[in-house]
Amino acid sequence: MIVKPSAEGLAASAAAAGRKGPPPVHLWNPPYCGDLDIRIARDGTWFYLGTPIGRAPLVRLFSSILKREGDRYFLVTPAEKVGITVEDAPLFAVDFTNDAPGPDQIITFHTKTGDDAVCDADHPLRVARDPKTGEPAPYMLVRAGLEARIDRKSFYRLVELGTTETLDGEDWFGIRSSGHFFPVIPAKELP
């Protein structure tokens, strides 16, 4: 008998698997069971069957079993893997803290789903340009190939911490964290 995957079944499996800490998603390679009508919007809102998921604990649970393979995103448990739709980035950073303001600052981002990630060599900051508007689109690698888009207010606060450094003979405006410089924009393009 083939059982069609459901959001409820995934949630129960994920809760059981994650009782002793974060689920070991990187170790799971279950068979693909099809797609679910789950979508993560650009602003980090999760939808199921077109309706926003209003229960934050359920969204956190689902985000803990996210996995990226190539350009696709899946929710995985030890027994099943289902495809979902991600409009931009699967996680959404809504704030950050700066634990050592100044040249040795350590910036930690906080996501809407409860992840905390220190911006460092293993969790870099990158800024792309929106192809339609040219506006900056800032991201940070949080875990296992999963990026968080950084919200506008946090990005503006982050820019206030920026410095200019020379990379490959060109001056760049960027952010320094955990001893690393993350370029944002060539200094000559600043207003």
Secondary structure, DSSP 8 states (H G I E B T S, - for coil): ------HHHHHHHHHHHTTTSS--GGG----EEEEEEEEE-TTS-EEETTEE---HHHHHHHHTTEEEETTEEEEE-SS-EEEEEESS-SEEEEEEEESS-STT--EEEEETTS-EEE-BTTB-EEEEE-TTT--EEEEEEEETTEEEEE-HHHHHHHHTT-EEEEETTEEEEEEEETTEEEEEEEGGG--
